[in-house]
């Protein structure tokens, strides 16, 4: 593999935004190695063995020691399953030959077959994946080590292929809903172990994702594919793909704004604008609930039509429907607007006697929020403060609004909230009351 380490071997030519040829991206070396790896060849028992577990077939040979197994496994890729006779307990063992030697592995079954972490539906699948892994580690161990240690994000296939797309995102103009300059928030990837079908390459190092199952990880928000170790080197640079999402409710807030390329969730902006247009003097705004049927209709419209959703008085005459949808959106956030780690910092600040010190402590605590959360909270608090300015008409003081919004913006974690008693929200309400009344100071 020495020559492979020093050269750049690729197989897909691409061009830049001007149509000029640029470096080719994917590296086929590891794919070629996988093709060369031994193929599983079961050694079957001459007849069914009595007492054979239902999850094994003719590859099961019953009680057998390792010397007997060695004598039966004569070719690369040969394998069988046996009952270890030297063990005091009942132990099933996988014996397979690779590189001229027979290796023995303790086998487990819990509905699927496994030796370590990966699960397989059949023993043949397990052996096929194991042979590839062993072959790769033996033939390309040094290459794989260098592959993970020398990768460069800026020179990765992902950056090469998405250079124009990312440049376009950076130049995006503010939307009509957000007059201020667009903020490109940092967002970590949401990686999950993934079973890739067909041939797939790591978008960071450009090398093949070898194996037959659980070959690597894939970001649930943007679709970025990578080796397990490569994924650990990625910055918080996830750019969610709108095509991946179904709806807007129950989506992480930072993911939402990165996906729709807005400074705040468009749901918050649209609802606030509509309420400020025709709901500021309505008695009980935010306290009175809208009709459930109309709320369901508006929620479906927002999920389907997104920023194009119409929520004017002709579509939803009852403004309480719009206010209720805003509260629902905030309530369904997987991470609350005031996050679990910042929440106790704000409550602790209530114990400070000096008013200006208390406000300074709250301001400092809120700056620990993720930027998208901070900007959304600042916008919402400014709006709620404007609602209180018309409290003589709408009957919604800062105390009333904080009572309504505290359970939504500052919910308790489930393990704390549900132990048979209703949690005391008085301090949360007091904290939110303070933030609404002093929002211009707290948020500068």
FIKOLGU-377185 format. One record per residue (C-alpha): residue number from 1; residue in three letters; x, y, z. Coordinates in steps of 0.02 Angstrom, whole numbers, plus 50000, padded with zeros to 5 digits. Example, Ala and Ser with C-alpha at 12.3 -4.5 7.8 and 13.67 -1.06 7.14 Angstrom:
BEGIN
> nr, rest, east, north, up
> 1, ALA, 50615, 49775, 50390
> 2, SER, 50684, 49947, 50357
This chain:
BEGIN
> nr, rest, east, north, up
> 1, UNK, 50000, 50000, 50000
> 2, UNK, 50152, 50118, 50001
> 3, UNK, 50118, 50183, 49826
> 4, UNK, 49934, 50207, 49863
> 5, UNK, 49975, 50317, 50012
> 6, UNK, 50076, 50439, 49908
> 7, UNK, 49960, 50460, 49760
> 8, UNK, 49786, 50531, 49736
> 9, UNK, 49677, 50405, 49643
> 10, UNK, 49501, 50458, 49597
> 11, UNK, 49366, 50408, 49475
> 12, UNK, 49234, 50546, 49454
> 13, UNK, 49282, 50705, 49360
> 14, UNK, 49187, 50863, 49407
> 15, UNK, 49194, 51045, 49357
> 16, UNK, 49186, 51207, 49456
> 17, UNK, 49053, 51343, 49445
> 18, UNK, 49137, 51408, 49285
> 19, UNK, 49135, 51239, 49201
> 20, UNK, 49322, 51216, 49219
> 21, UNK, 49388, 51044, 49268
> 22, UNK, 49443, 51026, 49448
> 23, UNK, 49523, 50887, 49549
> 24, UNK, 49432, 50723, 49537
> 25, UNK, 49360, 50668, 49701
> 26, UNK, 49326, 50489, 49749
> 27, UNK, 49467, 50367, 49789
> 28, UNK, 49433, 50186, 49735
> 29, UNK, 49578, 50097, 49822
> 30, UNK, 49479, 50027, 49968
> 31, UNK, 49337, 49977, 49853
> 32, UNK, 49460, 49876, 49750
> 33, UNK, 49524, 49793, 49909
> 34, UNK, 49348, 49745, 49961
> 35, UNK, 49324, 49663, 49791
> 36, UNK, 49484, 49562, 49821
> 37, UNK, 49435, 49504, 49996
> 38, UNK, 49392, 49320, 50023
> 39, UNK, 49210, 49270, 49998
> 40, UNK, 49118, 49167, 50130
> 41, UNK, 49114, 48981, 50092
> 42, UNK, 49018, 48880, 50221
> 43, UNK, 49073, 48703, 50261
> 44, UNK, 48912, 48607, 50288
> 45, UNK, 48887, 48456, 50399
> 46, UNK, 48852, 48297, 50303
> 47, UNK, 48680, 48288, 50384
> 48, UNK, 48575, 48386, 50506
> 49, UNK, 48645, 48379, 50683
> 50, UNK, 48524, 48333, 50822
> 51, UNK, 48497, 48472, 50946
> 52, UNK, 48541, 48605, 50816
> 53, UNK, 48474, 48776, 50872
> 54, UNK, 48337, 48841, 50756
> 55, UNK, 48441, 48993, 50709
> 56, UNK, 48581, 48887, 50630
> 57, UNK, 48575, 48777, 50476
> 58, UNK, 48691, 48649, 50398
> 59, UNK, 48842, 48757, 50443
> 60, UNK, 48815, 48694, 50622
> 61, UNK, 48924, 48542, 50663
> 62, UNK, 48877, 48512, 50843
> 63, UNK, 49008, 48479, 50977
> 64, UNK, 49182, 48498, 50903
> 65, UNK, 49353, 48553, 50963
> 66, UNK, 49462, 48679, 50872
> 67, UNK, 49579, 48547, 50799
> 68, UNK, 49434, 48459, 50714
> 69, UNK, 49371, 48626, 50649
> 70, UNK, 49544, 48668, 50581
> 71, UNK, 49550, 48506, 50483
> 72, UNK, 49384, 48544, 50396
> 73, UNK, 49423, 48725, 50350
> 74, UNK, 49546, 48706, 50205
> 75, UNK, 49514, 48857, 50094
> 76, UNK, 49509, 49047, 50117
> 77, UNK, 49336, 49100, 50172
> 78, UNK, 49285, 48928, 50237
> 79, UNK, 49182, 48937, 50397
> 80, UNK, 49074, 48831, 50511
> 81, UNK, 48981, 48847, 50676
> 82, UNK, 49017, 48726, 50818
> 83, UNK, 48981, 48696, 51001
> 84, UNK, 49140, 48720, 51101
> 85, UNK, 49175, 48562, 51200
> 86, UNK, 49312, 48634, 51310
> 87, UNK, 49199, 48764, 51388
> 88, UNK, 49106, 48731, 51550
> 89, UNK, 48956, 48825, 51482
> 90, UNK, 48865, 48803, 51318
> 91, UNK, 48961, 48913, 51195
> 92, UNK, 48934, 48928, 51008
> 93, UNK, 49090, 48968, 50909
> 94, UNK, 49117, 49033, 50733
> 95, UNK, 49274, 48961, 50654
> 96, UNK, 49337, 49035, 50489
> 97, UNK, 49495, 49031, 50385
> 98, UNK, 49582, 49187, 50319
> 99, UNK, 49766, 49219, 50277
> 100, UNK, 49802, 49033, 50295
> 101, UNK, 49748, 49028, 50478
> 102, UNK, 49587, 48978, 50566
> 103, UNK, 49513, 49107, 50686
> 104, UNK, 49382, 49068, 50818
> 105, UNK, 49249, 49190, 50881
> 106, UNK, 49117, 49172, 51016
> 107, UNK, 48946, 49186, 50933
> 108, UNK, 48788, 49266, 51004
> 109, UNK, 48607, 49275, 50949
> 110, UNK, 48469, 49395, 51009
> 111, UNK, 48357, 49386, 50856
> 112, UNK, 48509, 49428, 50751
> 113, UNK, 48683, 49353, 50745
> 114, UNK, 48831, 49450, 50814
> 115, UNK, 49011, 49436, 50871
> 116, UNK, 49037, 49616, 50928
> 117, UNK, 48923, 49766, 50899
> 118, UNK, 48860, 49737, 50722
> 119, UNK, 48703, 49631, 50701
> 120, UNK, 48665, 49519, 50551
> 121, UNK, 48513, 49422, 50492
> 122, UNK, 48617, 49272, 50435
> 123, UNK, 48783, 49193, 50481
> 124, UNK, 48837, 49211, 50300
> 125, UNK, 48812, 49401, 50308
> 126, UNK, 48911, 49408, 50470
> 127, UNK, 49055, 49309, 50394
> 128, UNK, 49054, 49412, 50233
> 129, UNK, 49069, 49574, 50330
> 130, UNK, 49199, 49501, 50448
> 131, UNK, 49308, 49441, 50306
> 132, UNK, 49307, 49613, 50225
> 133, UNK, 49351, 49697, 50391
> 134, UNK, 49494, 49576, 50428
> 135, UNK, 49560, 49591, 50250
> 136, UNK, 49554, 49782, 50254
> 137, UNK, 49640, 49793, 50423
> 138, UNK, 49778, 49676, 50365
> 139, UNK, 49809, 49744, 50191
> 140, UNK, 49772, 49930, 50218
> 141, UNK, 49796, 49961, 50404
> 142, UNK, 49929, 50094, 50380
> 143, UNK, 49831, 50177, 50240
> 144, UNK, 49672, 50183, 50346
> 145, UNK, 49770, 50259, 50492
> 146, UNK, 49840, 50395, 50379
> 147, UNK, 49670, 50417, 50296
> 148, UNK, 49592, 50466, 50463
> 149, UNK, 49739, 50569, 50527
> 150, UNK, 49781, 50673, 50372
> 151, UNK, 49607, 50720, 50311
> 152, UNK, 49570, 50903, 50274
> 153, UNK, 49392, 50968, 50282
> 154, UNK, 49430, 51115, 50166
> 155, UNK, 49500, 50996, 50034
> 156, UNK, 49369, 50860, 50060
> 157, UNK, 49256, 50797, 49919
> 158, UNK, 49109, 50877, 50009
> 159, UNK, 49187, 51051, 50002
> 160, UNK, 49244, 51023, 49822
> 161, UNK, 49074, 50968, 49758
> 162, UNK, 48974, 51093, 49860
> 163, UNK, 49085, 51246, 49837
> 164, UNK, 48958, 51338, 49729
> 165, UNK, 48810, 51289, 49839
> 166, UNK, 48895, 51347, 49998
> 167, UNK, 48952, 51508, 49917
> 168, UNK, 48772, 51542, 49867
> 169, UNK, 48712, 51512, 50045
> 170, UNK, 48839, 51637, 50112
> 171, UNK, 48774, 51770, 49991
> 172, UNK, 48589, 51745, 50030
> 173, UNK, 48493, 51905, 50053
> 174, UNK, 48379, 51926, 50205
> 175, UNK, 48203, 51862, 50178
> 176, UNK, 48052, 51974, 50190
> 177, UNK, 48019, 51900, 50361
> 178, UNK, 48193, 51946, 50422
> 179, UNK, 48247, 52121, 50380
> 180, UNK, 48414, 52104, 50470
> 181, UNK, 48567, 52021, 50395
> 182, UNK, 48555, 51832, 50381
> 183, UNK, 48655, 51737, 50513
> 184, UNK, 48732, 51572, 50459
> 185, UNK, 48721, 51481, 50626
> 186, UNK, 48844, 51344, 50675
> 187, UNK, 48756, 51177, 50692
> 188, UNK, 48832, 51007, 50735
> 189, UNK, 48789, 50858, 50626
> 190, UNK, 48662, 50732, 50691
> 191, UNK, 48756, 50573, 50647
> 192, UNK, 48676, 50401, 50663
> 193, UNK, 48748, 50232, 50617
> 194, UNK, 48685, 50192, 50442
> 195, UNK, 48666, 50041, 50329
> 196, UNK, 48717, 50103, 50157
> 197, UNK, 48649, 50016, 50003
> 198, UNK, 48758, 50002, 49849
> 199, UNK, 48927, 50088, 49834
> 200, UNK, 48954, 50238, 49948
> 201, UNK, 49103, 50350, 49989
> 202, UNK, 49151, 50453, 50140
> 203, UNK, 49119, 50636, 50099
> 204, UNK, 49263, 50691, 50210
> 205, UNK, 49409, 50582, 50158
> 206, UNK, 49341, 50522, 49990
> 207, UNK, 49374, 50339, 50029
> 208, UNK, 49254, 50194, 50008
> 209, UNK, 49136, 50148, 50151
> 210, UNK, 49180, 49965, 50158
> 211, UNK, 49079, 49822, 50228
> 212, UNK, 48903, 49759, 50199
> 213, UNK, 48810, 49839, 50344
> 214, UNK, 48832, 49984, 50466
> 215, UNK, 48978, 50043, 50359
> 216, UNK, 48978, 50218, 50435
> 217, UNK, 48867, 50361, 50492
> 218, UNK, 48747, 50478, 50405
> 219, UNK, 48684, 50648, 50464
> 220, UNK, 48496, 50643, 50486
> 221, UNK, 48482, 50828, 50443
> 222, UNK, 48594, 50853, 50291
> 223, UNK, 48635, 50677, 50232
> 224, UNK, 48825, 50692, 50254
> 225, UNK, 48902, 50517, 50247
> 226, UNK, 49065, 50473, 50333
> 227, UNK, 49170, 50341, 50417
> 228, UNK, 49146, 50334, 50606
> 229, UNK, 49317, 50410, 50640
> 230, UNK, 49303, 50540, 50501
> 231, UNK, 49139, 50603, 50574
> 232, UNK, 49229, 50647, 50736
> 233, UNK, 49334, 50776, 50642
> 234, UNK, 49191, 50875, 50565
> 235, UNK, 49157, 51053, 50626
> 236, UNK, 48983, 51117, 50673
> 237, UNK, 48948, 51152, 50490
> 238, UNK, 48789, 51055, 50454
> 239, UNK, 48680, 51128, 50316
> 240, UNK, 48512, 51039, 50333
> 241, UNK, 48423, 50989, 50174
> 242, UNK, 48241, 51043, 50164
> 243, UNK, 48198, 50885, 50065
> 244, UNK, 48239, 50778, 50217
> 245, UNK, 48110, 50859, 50331
> 246, UNK, 47925, 50830, 50343
> 247, UNK, 47846, 50980, 50425
> 248, UNK, 47913, 51110, 50545
> 249, UNK, 47842, 51061, 50714
> 250, UNK, 47952, 50959, 50831
> 251, UNK, 48112, 51004, 50736
> 252, UNK, 48265, 51067, 50830
> 253, UNK, 48265, 51258, 50821
> 254, UNK, 48443, 51278, 50754
> 255, UNK, 48409, 51143, 50625
> 256, UNK, 48251, 51236, 50573
> 257, UNK, 48335, 51404, 50542
> 258, UNK, 48483, 51322, 50452
> 259, UNK, 48362, 51226, 50342
> 260, UNK, 48254, 51375, 50294
> 261, UNK, 48401, 51498, 50297
> 262, UNK, 48316, 51622, 50414
> 263, UNK, 48374, 51707, 50573
> 264, UNK, 48227, 51642, 50672
> 265, UNK, 48097, 51507, 50639
> 266, UNK, 47981, 51576, 50507
> 267, UNK, 47834, 51510, 50610
> 268, UNK, 47880, 51631, 50750
> 269, UNK, 47898, 51778, 50631
> 270, UNK, 47737, 51745, 50538
> 271, UNK, 47634, 51722, 50696
> 272, UNK, 47707, 51876, 50783
> 273, UNK, 47679, 51985, 50630
> 274, UNK, 47499, 51928, 50615
> 275, UNK, 47465, 51956, 50801
> 276, UNK, 47543, 52128, 50798
> 277, UNK, 47437, 52170, 50646
> 278, UNK, 47268, 52125, 50720
> 279, UNK, 47281, 52048, 50893
> 280, UNK, 47370, 52169, 51009
> 281, UNK, 47209, 52242, 51081
> 282, UNK, 47113, 52076, 51086
> 283, UNK, 47068, 52029, 51263
> 284, UNK, 47156, 51873, 51326
> 285, UNK, 47279, 51860, 51181
> 286, UNK, 47391, 51709, 51215
> 287, UNK, 47283, 51660, 51365
> 288, UNK, 47128, 51611, 51267
> 289, UNK, 47147, 51455, 51159
> 290, UNK, 47094, 51443, 50979
> 291, UNK, 46974, 51312, 50912
> 292, UNK, 47062, 51144, 50895
> 293, UNK, 46996, 51110, 50720
> 294, UNK, 47064, 51276, 50654
> 295, UNK, 47229, 51249, 50745
> 296, UNK, 47248, 51078, 50663
> 297, UNK, 47213, 51158, 50494
> 298, UNK, 47345, 51294, 50520
> 299, UNK, 47474, 51171, 50583
> 300, UNK, 47450, 51061, 50429
> 301, UNK, 47463, 51215, 50317
> 302, UNK, 47628, 51267, 50398
> 303, UNK, 47696, 51091, 50383
> 304, UNK, 47646, 51082, 50200
> 305, UNK, 47668, 51259, 50132
> 306, UNK, 47803, 51327, 50248
> 307, UNK, 47840, 51511, 50227
> 308, UNK, 47703, 51526, 50095
> 309, UNK, 47566, 51486, 50221
> 310, UNK, 47424, 51613, 50222
> 311, UNK, 47362, 51653, 50398
> 312, UNK, 47271, 51818, 50371
> 313, UNK, 47098, 51857, 50439
> 314, UNK, 47013, 51785, 50284
> 315, UNK, 47093, 51616, 50317
> 316, UNK, 47091, 51621, 50509
> 317, UNK, 46975, 51755, 50573
> 318, UNK, 47003, 51704, 50755
> 319, UNK, 47174, 51776, 50802
> 320, UNK, 47181, 51660, 50954
> 321, UNK, 47212, 51518, 50829
> 322, UNK, 47373, 51602, 50771
> 323, UNK, 47428, 51638, 50951
> 324, UNK, 47394, 51458, 51001
> 325, UNK, 47496, 51392, 50854
> 326, UNK, 47644, 51498, 50907
> 327, UNK, 47635, 51425, 51083
> 328, UNK, 47617, 51250, 51010
> 329, UNK, 47770, 51272, 50900
> 330, UNK, 47875, 51328, 51049
> 331, UNK, 47805, 51191, 51161
> 332, UNK, 47850, 51054, 51036
> 333, UNK, 48032, 51105, 51018
> 334, UNK, 48139, 50954, 51067
> 335, UNK, 48259, 51074, 51156
> 336, UNK, 48162, 51214, 51243
> 337, UNK, 48191, 51394, 51190
> 338, UNK, 48272, 51424, 51360
> 339, UNK, 48378, 51267, 51364
> 340, UNK, 48393, 51148, 51511
> 341, UNK, 48571, 51203, 51551
> 342, UNK, 48530, 51390, 51550
> 343, UNK, 48365, 51373, 51645
> 344, UNK, 48443, 51345, 51818
> 345, UNK, 48564, 51490, 51792
> 346, UNK, 48418, 51609, 51769
> 347, UNK, 48326, 51541, 51921
> 348, UNK, 48484, 51559, 52025
> 349, UNK, 48496, 51742, 51975
> 350, UNK, 48331, 51777, 52064
> 351, UNK, 48422, 51762, 52231
> 352, UNK, 48529, 51915, 52194
> 353, UNK, 48465, 52065, 52292
> 354, UNK, 48532, 52208, 52188
> 355, UNK, 48420, 52235, 52036
> 356, UNK, 48557, 52285, 51914
> 357, UNK, 48666, 52137, 51968
> 358, UNK, 48519, 52020, 51946
> 359, UNK, 48484, 52084, 51770
> 360, UNK, 48668, 52073, 51724
> 361, UNK, 48674, 51892, 51785
> 362, UNK, 48519, 51847, 51682
> 363, UNK, 48593, 51933, 51530
> 364, UNK, 48755, 51835, 51551
> 365, UNK, 48659, 51672, 51572
> 366, UNK, 48554, 51699, 51416
> 367, UNK, 48710, 51729, 51312
> 368, UNK, 48752, 51546, 51344
> 369, UNK, 48601, 51497, 51237
> 370, UNK, 48635, 51434, 51060
> 371, UNK, 48634, 51588, 50946
> 372, UNK, 48472, 51539, 50859
> 373, UNK, 48386, 51517, 51028
> 374, UNK, 48455, 51683, 51092
> 375, UNK, 48397, 51782, 50939
> 376, UNK, 48225, 51701, 50940
> 377, UNK, 48201, 51732, 51127
> 378, UNK, 48256, 51914, 51109
> 379, UNK, 48130, 51940, 50968
> 380, UNK, 47990, 51853, 51064
> 381, UNK, 48022, 51949, 51226
> 382, UNK, 48019, 52116, 51132
> 383, UNK, 47852, 52064, 51057
> 384, UNK, 47779, 52012, 51226
> 385, UNK, 47837, 52177, 51300
> 386, UNK, 47739, 52268, 51164
> 387, UNK, 47588, 52163, 51209
> 388, UNK, 47599, 52224, 51389
> 389, UNK, 47597, 52405, 51330
> 390, UNK, 47415, 52376, 51281
> 391, UNK, 47369, 52278, 51436
> 392, UNK, 47226, 52397, 51479
> 393, UNK, 47138, 52331, 51323
> 394, UNK, 47202, 52153, 51308
> 395, UNK, 47214, 52119, 51497
> 396, UNK, 47382, 52034, 51472
> 397, UNK, 47511, 52103, 51592
> 398, UNK, 47690, 52041, 51605
> 399, UNK, 47632, 51931, 51750
> 400, UNK, 47492, 51856, 51646
> 401, UNK, 47603, 51825, 51496
> 402, UNK, 47742, 51747, 51600
> 403, UNK, 47613, 51631, 51680
> 404, UNK, 47558, 51576, 51507
> 405, UNK, 47732, 51558, 51429
> 406, UNK, 47838, 51492, 51574
> 407, UNK, 47785, 51308, 51553
> 408, UNK, 47821, 51323, 51366
> 409, UNK, 47986, 51416, 51368
> 410, UNK, 48058, 51342, 51528
> 411, UNK, 47990, 51164, 51544
> 412, UNK, 48062, 51043, 51670
> 413, UNK, 48154, 50889, 51605
> 414, UNK, 48035, 50740, 51608
> 415, UNK, 48128, 50648, 51747
> 416, UNK, 48105, 50798, 51861
> 417, UNK, 47933, 50854, 51808
> 418, UNK, 47838, 50691, 51825
> 419, UNK, 47868, 50613, 51995
> 420, UNK, 47688, 50617, 52051
> 421, UNK, 47682, 50802, 52092
> 422, UNK, 47652, 50957, 51987
> 423, UNK, 47814, 51056, 51978
> 424, UNK, 47815, 51228, 52060
> 425, UNK, 47826, 51356, 51919
> 426, UNK, 47822, 51512, 52029
> 427, UNK, 48008, 51549, 52012
> 428, UNK, 48002, 51516, 51825
> 429, UNK, 47857, 51637, 51809
> 430, UNK, 47950, 51768, 51911
> 431, UNK, 48105, 51748, 51803
> 432, UNK, 48008, 51764, 51641
> 433, UNK, 47912, 51913, 51711
> 434, UNK, 48078, 51998, 51745
> 435, UNK, 48142, 51960, 51569
> 436, UNK, 47986, 52029, 51484
> 437, UNK, 47988, 52191, 51584
> 438, UNK, 48176, 52218, 51562
> 439, UNK, 48203, 52144, 51390
> 440, UNK, 48281, 52302, 51320
> 441, UNK, 48416, 52297, 51455
> 442, UNK, 48443, 52109, 51460
> 443, UNK, 48462, 52094, 51272
> 444, UNK, 48553, 52261, 51250
